[in-house]
Amino acid sequence: MSKANRAAQFAPFDALKGLQEALREKEEKHSRVEKIELTEERAEELSLKIRKAEKDADIKITFYSKGHYYNLKGIMTEKNENLKYITIGGTKIYFDDIYEIEGV
């Protein structure tokens, strides 16, 4: 018996197929938060930081997506003023979803 076949016999048994996925999905939905509305002053400050940000800048950003806040650090590879988004490491983040931006 090969090592792969021997190891397979000790693999965890999922008696209720899909249960773990359903539990993860329910937990994800339960942990969602509402988007924080920025004050006018805070929104203006954030807007100024976004305008200052340049392509190839190393930035740290906090943004809202699908009910959660995420932190992302990396090189800004694209900034589209017309469509109002920036791209960091393949992640497109719209200006309206940005909560904080550092490094500009």
WOJOTA-V10072 format. One record per helix or strand of 3 or more residues. SS is the DSSP state (H for helix, E for strand). FROM is the first residue (numbers start at 1). LEN is the number of residues. If there is no record, write none. Layout:
{{SS | FROM | LEN} {SS | FROM | LEN}}
This chain:
{{H | 3 | 6} {H | 19 | 12} {H | 40 | 13} {E | 58 | 8} {E | 68 | 13} {E | 85 | 4} {E | 91 | 4} {H | 95 | 3} {E | 98 | 5}}
